[in-house]
Amino acid sequence: MLYNLKCHCGAVELEVKTDLQVIKQCNCSICIRKNAKMNLIPKEAIRIVKGEDNLATYQFNTMKAEHFFCKTCGVYTHH
């Protein structure tokens, strides 16, 4: 299925192709604090429709995962 997602203020919009079959709880410290769930999908399944220039990233520890969020409203969009 194709899902259209956006941040709180609407500055960032994503299209995500997924069947939502496998949803997991990430065990990193930031996701535990946010109670963020994840759906493991390939990078090709995410398309930034609007606001790529309004995305910022946060990285920590091993610096491998990139946590993306909207610069305007601060809502976490994906990693």
Phi and psi in degrees as GROMACS dihedral restraints (atoms count N, CA, C in turn):
[ dihedral_restraints ]
;  ai    aj    ak    al  type     phi  dphi    fc
    3     4     5     6     1  -106.8    20    10
    4     5     6     7     1   124.3    20    10
    6     7     8     9     1  -113.8    20    10
    7     8     9    10     1   136.8    20    10
    9    10    11    12     1  -102.7    20    10
   10    11    12    13     1   121.6    20    10
   12    13    14    15     1  -122.4    20    10
   13    14    15    16     1   148.7    20    10
   15    16    17    18     1  -145.8    20    10
   16    17    18    19     1   159.7    20    10
   18    19    20    21     1   -74.0    20    10
   19    20    21    22     1   178.9    20    10
   21    22    23    24     1   -62.0    20    10
   22    23    24    25     1   -43.1    20    10
   24    25    26    27     1   -86.1    20    10
   25    26    27    28     1   -10.9    20    10
   27    28    29    30     1    85.4    20    10
   28    29    30    31     1     4.6    20    10
   30    31    32    33     1   -71.3    20    10
   31    32    33    34     1   -26.3    20    10
   33    34    35    36     1  -120.4    20    10
   34    35    36    37     1   129.7    20    10
   36    37    38    39     1  -129.8    20    10
   37    38    39    40     1   139.2    20    10
   39    40    41    42     1  -126.6    20    10
   40    41    42    43     1   150.8    20    10
   42    43    44    45     1  -113.2    20    10
   43    44    45    46     1   129.6    20    10
   45    46    47    48     1  -127.3    20    10
   46    47    48    49     1   125.6    20    10
   48    49    50    51     1   -98.1    20    10
   49    50    51    52     1   116.8    20    10
   51    52    53    54     1  -160.7    20    10
   52    53    54    55     1   157.6    20    10
   54    55    56    57     1  -100.1    20    10
   55    56    57    58     1    -1.3    20    10
   57    58    59    60     1    54.4    20    10
   58    59    60    61     1    30.1    20    10
   60    61    62    63     1   -75.5    20    10
   61    62    63    64     1   -37.9    20    10
   63    64    65    66     1  -117.9    20    10
   64    65    66    67     1   101.3    20    10
   66    67    68    69     1  -112.0    20    10
   67    68    69    70     1   128.1    20    10
   69    70    71    72     1  -125.9    20    10
   70    71    72    73     1   159.9    20    10
   72    73    74    75     1   -94.5    20    10
   73    74    75    76     1   119.0    20    10
   75    76    77    78     1   -68.8    20    10
   76    77    78    79     1   145.4    20    10
   78    79    80    81     1  -104.8    20    10
   79    80    81    82     1    13.0    20    10
   81    82    83    84     1   -76.6    20    10
   82    83    84    85     1   159.2    20    10
   84    85    86    87     1   -62.6    20    10
   85    86    87    88     1   -35.0    20    10
   87    88    89    90     1   -73.1    20    10
   88    89    90    91     1   -41.8    20    10
   90    91    92    93     1   -69.7    20    10
   91    92    93    94     1   -34.6    20    10
   93    94    95    96     1   -61.6    20    10
   94    95    96    97     1   -44.9    20    10
   96    97    98    99     1   -64.5    20    10
   97    98    99   100     1   -35.0    20    10
   99   100   101   102     1   -89.7    20    10
  100   101   102   103     1    -7.8    20    10
  102   103   104   105     1    55.8    20    10
  103   104   105   106     1    37.0    20    10
  105   106   107   108     1   -74.4    20    10
  106   107   108   109     1   136.3    20    10
  108   109   110   111     1  -103.4    20    10
  109   110   111   112     1   155.8    20    10
  111   112   113   114     1  -133.6    20    10
  112   113   114   115     1   149.9    20    10
  114   115   116   117     1  -118.4    20    10
  115   116   117   118     1   112.8    20    10
  117   118   119   120     1   -75.7    20    10
  118   119   120   121     1   115.0    20    10
  120   121   122   123     1  -138.7    20    10
  121   122   123   124     1   157.9    20    10
  123   124   125   126     1   -70.7    20    10
  124   125   126   127     1   153.5    20    10
  126   127   128   129     1   -55.5    20    10
  127   128   129   130     1   -32.6    20    10
  129   130   131   132     1   -65.9    20    10
  130   131   132   133     1   -16.5    20    10
  132   133   134   135     1   -85.3    20    10
  133   134   135   136     1    -3.5    20    10
  135   136   137   138     1  -114.0    20    10
  136   137   138   139     1   129.6    20    10
  138   139   140   141     1  -127.8    20    10
  139   140   141   142     1   126.6    20    10
  141   142   143   144     1   -83.6    20    10
  142   143   144   145     1   112.8    20    10
  144   145   146   147     1   -82.6    20    10
  145   146   147   148     1   -38.2    20    10
  147   148   149   150     1  -151.3    20    10
  148   149   150   151     1   141.2    20    10
  150   151   152   153     1    85.6    20    10
  151   152   153   154     1    23.1    20    10
  153   154   155   156     1   -56.5    20    10
  154   155   156   157     1   -36.3    20    10
  156   157   158   159     1   -71.6    20    10
  157   158   159   160     1   -10.9    20    10
  159   160   161   162     1   -99.2    20    10
  160   161   162   163     1     6.0    20    10
  162   163   164   165     1   -92.5    20    10
  163   164   165   166     1   139.8    20    10
  165   166   167   168     1  -122.5    20    10
  166   167   168   169     1   161.0    20    10
  168   169   170   171     1  -121.8    20    10
  169   170   171   172     1   153.6    20    10
  171   172   173   174     1  -129.5    20    10
  172   173   174   175     1   128.0    20    10
  174   175   176   177     1  -129.1    20    10
  175   176   177   178     1   149.8    20    10
  177   178   179   180     1  -151.7    20    10
  178   179   180   181     1   171.8    20    10
  180   181   182   183     1    53.8    20    10
  181   182   183   184     1  -104.9    20    10
  183   184   185   186     1   -78.2    20    10
  184   185   186   187     1   -11.0    20    10
  186   187   188   189     1    63.7    20    10
  187   188   189   190     1    20.3    20    10
  189   190   191   192     1   -87.3    20    10
  190   191   192   193     1   -47.1    20    10
  192   193   194   195     1   -79.4    20    10
  193   194   195   196     1   137.6    20    10
  195   196   197   198     1  -109.7    20    10
  196   197   198   199     1   115.6    20    10
  198   199   200   201     1   -94.8    20    10
  199   200   201   202     1   115.6    20    10
  201   202   203   204     1   -95.9    20    10
  202   203   204   205     1   141.9    20    10
  204   205   206   207     1  -147.3    20    10
  205   206   207   208     1   158.3    20    10
  207   208   209   210     1   -75.7    20    10
  208   209   210   211     1   130.7    20    10
  210   211   212   213     1   -67.1    20    10
  211   212   213   214     1   -26.2    20    10
  213   214   215   216     1   -81.9    20    10
  214   215   216   217     1   -56.0    20    10
  216   217   218   219     1  -102.6    20    10
  217   218   219   220     1   -11.5    20    10
  219   220   221   222     1    81.1    20    10
  220   221   222   223     1     4.8    20    10
  222   223   224   225     1   -73.8    20    10
  223   224   225   226     1   131.6    20    10
  225   226   227   228     1   -69.3    20    10
  226   227   228   229     1   128.4    20    10
  228   229   230   231     1  -105.6    20    10
  229   230   231   232     1   -42.7    20    10
  231   232   233   234     1  -171.2    20    10
  232   233   234   235     1   169.2    20    10
